[in-house]
Amino acid sequence: MRMDEAAELYVRHLTEVRRLSPATVRAYRSDLASLVAACGRGELGDVDLEDLREWLWRAVQAGDARSTIARRTAAVRGFFAWAAETGVIEDDASLRLVAPKRGRTLPQVATTDVLETVLARLSVAAADGDPVALRDHAIVELLYGSAVRVSELCGLDIDDIDPQRRTARVLGKGAKERVVPFGLPAMAAVDAYLVRGRRALLSRRSAPDGEAALFLGARGARIAPRSVYALVARELGPELGGTVGPHALRHSAATHLLDGGADLRAVQEILGHASLGTTQIYTHVSSERLAASYRLAHPRA
């Protein structure tokens, strides 16, 4: 079977049988398209280990991140394993293909002073009653106050917010539901948006999609993650001196919780991490901050 035909069948298998997320399927489709372009449209069975190593080497030479190379390796190994299991090929050429170890990079974290500045600026802008400004203030307050993922925030409905308990019910990775707490500033910003802003945005909609959604876009439909990315990049990016997305607020919230003495397992529950090891990266961030403070302050550092 030709490589391009086999790749298309495998992508369909990922979508229909394994039911991977659309984002993962898109990434794997892109990786396999790159492999097909590098090796040609010949028979899949003619591809050997050296062809695969050459393809990865080109990606390394092009400056691709180690995490990208690791994902490409996983995509190809899954593809060839599937092809061998289904009889498309006799031998799996990817068995000895080794992914580079992922480097651990510490997440970008904003200081509490920086976040106070950003949130105060958003609050002043919202005071005029502009519906988009009210929404933007509520979004940033809730992202930082609850440490939710951007996809979880965009998926919130009005009924998912409990004003009395100050909690939000979110649907996380793997369709796992959890309840996360948030503070008074976030609740006040959400309240102001619901009372003075959301109705104005809802009136702009041309379809009934946004009826239940908590946060609406400029045209009245449920807000899209790209709009939240643009908001955070605009407001927080200049303060941190780089390209920043909503995850920076999640990272910052987790780090500040641990700095304040929160239990690691409680932070794991709030973040919705399946593994405690994933949460532990924030202990490294806190340690780095502690060491930096020590070096600056101690006379014999």
C-alpha positions as CSV (number, residue, x, y, z in Angstrom):
1,M,0.0,0.0,0.0
2,R,1.2,3.5,-0.8
3,M,2.4,5.6,2.1
4,D,-0.2,8.4,1.6
5,E,-3.0,5.9,1.4
6,A,-1.9,4.1,4.5
7,A,-1.4,7.4,6.4
8,E,-5.0,8.4,5.5
9,L,-6.4,5.1,6.8
10,Y,-4.4,5.4,10.0
11,V,-5.7,8.9,10.6
12,R,-9.2,7.6,10.1
13,H,-8.4,4.8,12.7
14,L,-7.3,7.5,15.2
15,T,-10.5,9.4,14.7
16,E,-13.1,6.7,14.5
17,V,-11.6,3.8,16.6
18,R,-9.3,5.4,19.1
19,R,-11.3,8.6,19.3
20,L,-8.4,10.8,19.9
21,S,-9.0,14.6,20.3
22,P,-9.2,16.7,17.1
23,A,-6.0,18.5,18.1
24,T,-4.1,15.3,18.5
25,V,-5.4,13.9,15.2
26,R,-4.4,17.2,13.4
27,A,-0.9,17.0,14.9
28,Y,-0.5,13.3,13.8
29,R,-1.9,14.1,10.3
30,S,0.7,16.9,10.0
31,D,3.5,14.6,11.1
32,L,2.6,11.8,8.7
33,A,2.2,14.3,5.9
34,S,5.7,15.5,6.6
35,L,7.0,11.9,6.5
36,V,5.2,11.2,3.2
37,A,6.7,14.4,1.7
38,A,10.2,13.3,2.9
39,C,10.0,9.6,1.8
40,G,7.8,10.0,-1.3
41,R,4.6,8.3,-2.2
42,G,6.0,4.8,-2.7
43,E,5.1,1.7,-0.8
44,L,5.0,1.9,2.9
45,G,6.8,-1.5,3.2
46,D,9.8,0.0,1.4
47,V,10.5,2.5,4.1
48,D,13.3,1.4,6.5
49,L,14.8,2.6,9.7
50,E,17.4,4.8,8.0
51,D,14.6,6.6,6.1
52,L,12.9,7.4,9.4
53,R,16.1,8.5,11.1
54,E,16.9,10.8,8.2
55,W,13.5,12.4,8.4
56,L,13.9,13.0,12.1
57,W,17.4,14.4,11.6
58,R,16.1,16.9,9.1
59,A,13.5,18.1,11.7
60,V,16.3,18.5,14.2
61,Q,18.4,20.5,11.7
62,A,15.4,22.7,11.0
63,G,15.3,23.7,14.6
64,D,12.2,21.8,15.7
65,A,11.8,21.6,19.5
66,R,12.6,18.3,21.2
67,S,9.0,18.0,22.3
68,T,8.0,18.2,18.6
69,I,10.6,15.6,17.6
70,A,9.3,13.3,20.4
71,R,5.7,13.7,19.2
72,R,6.8,12.9,15.6
73,T,8.5,9.8,16.8
74,A,5.4,8.7,18.7
75,A,3.2,9.4,15.6
76,V,5.4,7.3,13.3
77,R,5.8,4.4,15.8
78,G,2.1,4.3,16.2
79,F,1.6,4.4,12.5
80,F,4.0,1.5,11.7
81,A,2.7,-0.6,14.6
82,W,-0.8,-0.2,13.3
83,A,0.3,-1.1,9.8
84,A,2.1,-4.2,11.0
85,E,-0.9,-5.3,13.1
86,T,-3.3,-4.9,10.2
87,G,-1.1,-6.7,7.7
88,V,-0.3,-3.6,5.6
89,I,3.4,-4.3,6.1
90,E,5.3,-7.3,7.3
91,D,8.1,-5.7,9.4
92,D,7.8,-2.7,11.6
93,A,10.8,-0.4,10.6
94,S,10.1,1.9,13.6
95,L,10.8,-0.5,16.4
96,R,14.3,0.8,16.9
97,L,13.4,4.4,16.3
98,V,14.3,6.3,19.5
99,A,12.8,9.6,20.5
100,P,15.1,12.2,22.1
101,K,14.5,12.8,25.8
102,R,12.2,15.8,26.5
103,G,13.9,18.7,28.2
104,R,12.1,20.0,31.2
105,T,11.3,23.7,30.9
106,L,9.9,25.6,33.7
107,P,6.6,27.3,32.9
108,Q,6.5,31.1,32.6
109,V,5.1,32.6,35.7
110,A,3.9,36.2,36.4
111,T,4.6,37.8,39.8
112,T,1.7,38.8,42.0
113,D,2.7,42.4,41.4
114,V,2.5,42.0,37.6
115,L,-0.9,40.4,37.9
116,E,-2.2,43.1,40.2
117,T,-1.1,45.7,37.6
118,V,-2.8,43.8,34.8
119,L,-6.0,43.1,36.7
120,A,-6.2,46.7,38.0
121,R,-5.9,48.0,34.4
122,L,-8.7,45.7,33.2
123,S,-10.9,46.7,36.1
124,V,-10.5,50.4,35.2
125,A,-11.4,49.7,31.6
126,A,-14.4,47.7,32.7
127,A,-15.7,50.5,34.9
128,D,-17.0,52.4,31.9
129,G,-19.5,49.5,31.3
130,D,-18.2,48.4,27.9
131,P,-19.5,44.8,27.5
132,V,-16.2,43.5,26.0
133,A,-14.1,45.2,28.7
134,L,-16.4,43.7,31.4
135,R,-16.0,40.3,29.8
136,D,-12.2,40.6,29.4
137,H,-11.8,41.5,33.1
138,A,-14.0,38.6,34.2
139,I,-12.1,36.2,31.9
140,V,-8.6,37.1,33.2
141,E,-9.8,37.1,36.8
142,L,-11.4,33.7,36.5
143,L,-8.4,32.2,34.6
144,Y,-6.1,33.3,37.3
145,G,-8.5,32.8,40.2
146,S,-9.4,29.2,39.3
147,A,-6.4,28.0,37.3
148,V,-8.6,26.4,34.7
149,R,-7.4,25.6,31.2
150,V,-8.6,27.9,28.3
151,S,-10.7,25.1,26.8
152,E,-12.4,24.6,30.2
153,L,-13.1,28.3,30.5
154,C,-14.6,28.6,27.0
155,G,-16.8,25.5,27.7
156,L,-18.4,27.0,30.8
157,D,-22.1,27.6,30.8
158,I,-23.8,30.1,33.2
159,D,-25.2,27.2,35.3
160,D,-21.7,25.9,35.9
161,I,-21.0,28.8,38.2
162,D,-22.1,28.5,41.8
163,P,-22.0,32.1,43.2
164,Q,-22.7,31.1,46.8
165,R,-19.9,28.6,47.0
166,R,-17.7,30.5,44.5
167,T,-17.0,27.4,42.4
168,A,-17.0,26.4,38.8
169,R,-17.9,23.0,37.3
170,V,-15.5,22.4,34.4
171,L,-15.1,19.5,31.9
172,G,-11.4,18.7,31.7
173,K,-9.2,16.4,29.7
174,G,-10.6,12.9,29.1
175,A,-14.1,14.4,29.7
176,K,-13.5,14.3,33.4
177,E,-15.6,16.8,35.4
178,R,-14.3,18.6,38.4
179,V,-15.3,21.5,40.6
180,V,-12.8,24.3,41.2
181,P,-12.9,27.2,43.7
182,F,-12.2,30.8,42.9
183,G,-12.0,34.0,45.0
184,L,-14.1,37.1,45.6
185,P,-12.4,39.3,43.0
186,A,-13.2,36.8,40.3
187,M,-16.8,36.4,41.5
188,A,-17.2,40.2,41.5
189,A,-15.9,40.5,38.0
190,V,-18.1,37.7,36.7
191,D,-21.1,39.2,38.4
192,A,-20.4,42.6,36.9
193,Y,-20.1,41.0,33.4
194,L,-23.3,39.0,33.9
195,V,-25.3,42.0,35.0
196,R,-23.9,44.7,32.7
197,G,-22.1,43.1,29.8
198,R,-23.3,39.6,28.8
199,R,-26.8,40.7,27.7
200,A,-25.4,43.3,25.3
201,L,-23.2,40.7,23.7
202,L,-26.0,38.1,23.6
203,S,-28.1,40.6,21.6
204,R,-25.5,40.6,18.8
205,R,-25.8,36.9,18.1
206,S,-27.1,35.6,14.8
207,A,-27.6,32.0,15.9
208,P,-28.7,30.4,19.2
209,D,-25.2,29.0,20.0
210,G,-24.4,31.4,22.9
211,E,-27.6,31.1,24.8
212,A,-26.1,29.0,27.7
213,A,-22.5,30.0,27.3
214,L,-21.0,32.0,30.2
215,F,-18.5,33.9,28.0
216,L,-19.5,35.3,24.6
217,G,-17.5,36.6,21.7
218,A,-18.0,40.0,20.1
219,R,-20.8,38.6,17.9
220,G,-22.7,36.9,20.7
221,A,-21.7,33.3,20.2
222,R,-19.7,31.2,22.7
223,I,-16.2,32.7,22.9
224,A,-13.4,30.8,21.1
225,P,-10.0,29.9,22.6
226,R,-8.2,32.0,20.0
227,S,-10.0,35.1,21.3
228,V,-8.8,34.3,24.9
229,Y,-5.3,33.7,23.6
230,A,-5.4,37.2,21.9
231,L,-6.7,38.8,25.1
232,V,-4.0,37.3,27.4
233,A,-1.2,38.0,24.9
234,R,-2.3,41.7,24.6
235,E,-2.6,42.2,28.4
236,L,0.1,40.0,29.9
237,G,2.6,39.7,27.0
238,P,4.1,43.2,27.4
239,E,4.5,42.7,31.1
240,L,6.4,39.4,30.7
241,G,8.3,40.4,27.6
242,G,7.3,37.7,25.2
243,T,4.5,35.6,23.6
244,V,2.2,34.6,26.4
245,G,-1.0,32.6,26.4
246,P,-3.7,31.7,28.9
247,H,-1.6,28.9,30.3
248,A,0.7,31.5,31.9
249,L,-2.2,32.4,34.2
250,R,-2.7,28.7,35.1
251,H,1.0,28.3,35.8
252,S,1.1,31.5,37.9
253,A,-1.9,30.4,39.9
254,A,-0.4,27.0,40.7
255,T,2.9,28.5,41.7
256,H,1.3,31.2,43.9
257,L,-0.8,28.5,45.6
258,L,2.3,26.5,46.5
259,D,4.2,29.6,47.5
260,G,1.3,30.4,49.9
261,G,1.6,27.0,51.5
262,A,-1.1,25.0,49.6
263,D,-0.8,21.2,49.7
264,L,0.6,19.7,46.5
265,R,-2.3,17.2,46.3
266,A,-4.9,19.9,46.7
267,V,-3.2,21.8,43.8
268,Q,-3.3,18.6,41.8
269,E,-7.0,18.4,42.3
270,I,-7.6,22.1,41.4
271,L,-5.5,21.7,38.2
272,G,-7.1,18.4,37.2
273,H,-3.8,16.6,36.7
274,A,-4.1,12.8,36.5
275,S,-0.5,12.5,37.9
276,L,1.1,14.1,40.8
277,G,4.3,14.2,38.9
278,T,2.8,16.7,36.4
279,T,2.0,19.0,39.3
280,Q,5.4,18.7,40.9
281,I,7.0,20.9,38.2
282,Y,5.5,23.9,40.1
283,T,7.5,22.9,43.2
284,H,10.6,23.4,41.0
285,V,9.3,26.9,40.0
286,S,8.8,27.8,43.7
287,S,12.2,26.5,44.6
288,E,13.8,28.6,41.8
289,R,12.0,31.7,43.1
290,L,13.1,30.9,46.7
291,A,16.7,30.4,45.6
292,A,16.6,33.7,43.6
293,S,15.3,35.6,46.7
294,Y,18.0,34.0,48.9
295,R,20.8,35.1,46.5
296,L,19.4,38.6,46.4
297,A,18.8,39.0,50.1
298,H,21.3,36.9,52.1
299,P,24.7,38.6,52.8
300,R,26.6,35.4,52.4
301,A,24.6,33.9,49.5
